[in-house]
Amino acid sequence: MGFWSLRPETGLGWALWSACLAVQLLAVVAIVREVRERRINGWDVVALLFVTVGGPGPALAFLAVHAFLERRAIRKERSAIARAARAH
């Protein structure tokens, strides 16, 4: 039984369901932002399927890995700029 088939019966259940939906939507937005500047490929489709079909758990895992890799890329870029500035 997947996440989408769940139907909460209480107000707290609806709040939790909505929070999980928000996590999934945030993951989809992150994927779309990455694809915006280039053509979509098979890995983008796999990522979208992973976060939409998988539910909130895989979506949260995707967001964590995405944030880690993005911070790492920013650190590498800053390091390369600092190295280039010292070389001149």
C-alpha positions as CSV (number, residue, x, y, z in Angstrom):
1,M,0.0,0.0,0.0
2,G,1.6,3.3,-1.1
3,F,1.6,6.7,0.5
4,W,-1.0,8.1,-2.0
5,S,-3.6,5.5,-1.1
6,L,-3.6,6.6,2.6
7,R,-6.6,8.7,3.6
8,P,-6.2,10.2,7.1
9,E,-9.3,10.3,9.4
10,T,-8.2,12.9,11.9
11,G,-6.9,16.5,11.7
12,L,-3.5,15.4,12.9
13,G,-3.4,12.7,10.2
14,W,-4.2,15.3,7.6
15,A,-1.5,17.6,8.8
16,L,1.1,14.8,8.7
17,W,-0.2,13.7,5.2
18,S,0.1,17.3,4.0
19,A,3.6,17.7,5.4
20,C,4.7,14.5,3.6
21,L,3.1,15.8,0.4
22,A,5.0,19.1,0.8
23,V,8.3,17.1,1.1
24,Q,7.5,15.3,-2.1
25,L,6.6,18.6,-3.9
26,L,9.8,20.2,-2.7
27,A,11.8,17.3,-4.1
28,V,10.1,17.6,-7.4
29,V,10.8,21.4,-7.5
30,A,14.5,20.6,-6.8
31,I,14.6,18.2,-9.7
32,V,12.8,20.7,-12.0
33,R,15.2,23.5,-11.0
34,E,18.2,21.3,-12.0
35,V,16.6,20.4,-15.4
36,R,15.6,23.9,-16.2
37,E,18.9,24.8,-17.9
38,R,19.3,21.7,-20.0
39,R,17.5,18.9,-21.7
40,I,15.7,16.3,-19.6
41,N,17.4,12.9,-19.6
42,G,16.7,9.4,-18.3
43,W,18.2,10.0,-14.9
44,D,15.8,13.0,-14.4
45,V,12.9,10.7,-15.1
46,V,14.2,8.1,-12.7
47,A,14.6,10.7,-10.0
48,L,11.0,12.0,-10.5
49,L,9.6,8.5,-10.4
50,F,11.7,7.8,-7.3
51,V,10.3,10.7,-5.3
52,T,6.7,10.5,-6.5
53,V,6.1,6.8,-6.4
54,G,8.4,6.1,-3.5
55,G,6.6,8.4,-1.1
56,P,7.9,10.9,1.5
57,G,10.8,8.7,2.8
58,P,12.7,8.5,-0.5
59,A,11.8,12.1,-1.3
60,L,13.4,13.2,2.0
61,A,16.4,11.1,1.3
62,F,16.7,12.6,-2.1
63,L,16.5,16.1,-0.7
64,A,19.3,15.3,1.9
65,V,21.6,14.0,-0.8
66,H,20.8,16.8,-3.1
67,A,21.6,19.4,-0.5
68,F,24.9,17.7,0.4
69,L,26.0,17.5,-3.2
70,E,25.0,21.2,-3.8
71,R,27.0,22.4,-0.8
72,R,30.0,20.3,-1.9
73,A,29.9,21.9,-5.3
74,I,29.7,25.4,-3.9
75,R,32.7,24.6,-1.6
76,K,34.7,23.3,-4.6
77,E,33.8,26.4,-6.6
78,R,34.8,28.8,-3.8
79,S,38.1,26.8,-3.3
80,A,38.9,27.1,-7.0
81,I,38.2,30.8,-7.0
82,A,40.5,31.3,-4.0
83,R,43.3,29.2,-5.6
84,A,43.0,31.3,-8.8
85,A,43.2,34.5,-6.8
86,R,46.3,33.3,-4.9
87,A,48.0,32.3,-8.2
88,H,47.7,35.8,-9.6
